[in-house]
Amino acid sequence: MNHNELETFIGQFRDEIEQRLPRFLESIDCPDTLKKAMVYSIQAGGKRVRPLLTLAAVKAYRDVKEIDYTVACAVEMVHTYSLIHDDLPAMDDDDYRRGKLTNHKVFGEALAILAGDALLTHAFAMISSLPGVDDRTKITLTQELAHAAGPQGMVGGQTADIEGERRDLSLQELEYIHHHKTGDLLGFAVAAGAILAGSSPEDMKHIRAYAKELGLVFQIKDDILDVEGDSLEMGKSTGSDENKGKVTYPRLLTMAGAKEKLMVHADNAKEHLRALSGTPLILEDFVHYMTERTK
Amino acid sequence: MNHNELETFIGQFRDEIEQRLPRFLESIDCPDTLKKAMVYSIQAGGKRVRPLLTLAAVKAYRDVKEIDYTVACAVEMVHTYSLIHDDLPAMDDDDYRRGKLTNHKVFGEALAILAGDALLTHAFAMISSLPGVDDRTKITLTQELAHAAGPQGMVGGQTADIEGERRDLSLQELEYIHHHKTGDLLGFAVAAGAILAGSSPEDMKHIRAYAKELGLVFQIKDDILDVEGDSLEMGKSTGSDENKGKVTYPRLLTMAGAKEKLMVHADNAKEHLRALSGTPLILEDFVHYMTERTK
């Protein structure tokens, strides 16, 4: 698959995801304002990397089915909840995200907290109620989502990130933050696709290892783009990590060192794909996409 | 069972619950401060009504087993998460709960939000990983917890409550808030015990109806105590709803009307218990306990 084919994949499946995301919320019987706040942030754009990775992992084994979108969208809901809470004044205090006002700037802090809580909880409702999926698979997905999003995972990473802002971090501490704050949910996104497609235990090991490496690629690239990226293209100002005094890979390793590390983890990711029984062409192209992206 | 026996039941099982609650958190591999914030609020006391109801519902069918405590404690974690978020400055802005500083007053707002998020997510990890329980039961419990705690349930009720503070409410709106803000999780607590004990579908209908009536009893009594209760005994100042301009049952129905309504729902709750195949002595005594409690 060449680069254009990956773009076709992303273009096609991103549209499918975008169409479905609000639908999973519109049918909920709840107060109007709560639903509006949930839908606002779920429709606030973004690259939809996580749900696309779920579908790409499915694609390594079989064609995408309707049920896969439900899981992909549930992952995006958990991601969106984390962004809403992270943007709150008590946390990162951001007024804008992806060029749009953050949830609490539009709906107020109380509703932003509740909309986040609701998105997280609804993701568990979606995953545990997947129609036509056997109970064992639903339980596995639920357990893994809870682990990836919970205190051992994303919430733990966000806690370490907030605490780390007050002082200098070692490379080890920086990697703890990234493994958990972004890596664990990204890892779940990939693993969930493989689980849905009935991947073997042996394959699952490599899928998880791939996802871990890809998470690092994603994060190192993020740090590099924060220094070298085009602020217009990225929809946020560059140098913002630097200005906040955040520890980043370029700051710890120099820019050349960060770029070298990026390539090492990209190679590791591809290495794990080679060991798979499936045909992970899109997962492989995702490594290139993550390495070369400009926003 | 007379009143003393119920007190014995509560005394015995509350201790068992208190002992286990922090244990389910201490084994989590996460940043220390996050764990401390979670443990602080889970140990901040309270009547433990919800986990006790889970065990009481189990008791209608069989003796309590270790696994039942896990579910009971998971319910208390979801309840505790909701209290931490409700107390935040953006919500009810409370400095004290049960005579202790609220979570954000001790750990700061960011950590309070994250501790709430973590408790909610960890409850799903606990419920979906119950050892020795079949997958169907775990899936049912996960689905019902997500429904009770999510936008159709507790989060929806809390949203309506916050919106209702700005204006006068009808009895119908007040009941919407109570059904969802407190009733749904209370209902899950009872239903979960019956599900664990393998209650029949016919019994489940009555168990759910009982829980709904009991939730109203609980809430009407709360409103009555806010006017007539002893503030020292309750650990919070009485008249606080009145001072906040909150719509309450005594305000909507007069105090005599509220007390009459309390008895109607208490009778309805007992009526549903009579239709059960199990021996719901403790569930019945809970109705008296809820009706007559002084704090």
Interface residues (C-beta under 8 A of the other chain):
Chain A: I28 D29 C30 P31 T33 L34 K35 M38 H85 L88 A90 M91 G108 E109 A110 L111 A112 I113 L114 G116 D117 A118 L120 T121 H122 F124 A125 S128 S129 D135 R136 K138 I139 T142 Q143 L145 A146 H147 A149 G150 P151 Q152 V155 G156 Q158 T159 A160 I162 E163
Chain B: I28 D29 C30 P31 T33 L34 K35 M38 H85 L88 A90 M91 G108 E109 A110 L111 A112 I113 L114 G116 D117 A118 L120 T121 H122 F124 A125 S128 S129 D135 R136 K138 I139 T142 Q143 L145 A146 H147 A149 G150 P151 Q152 V155 G156 Q158 T159 A160 I162 E163
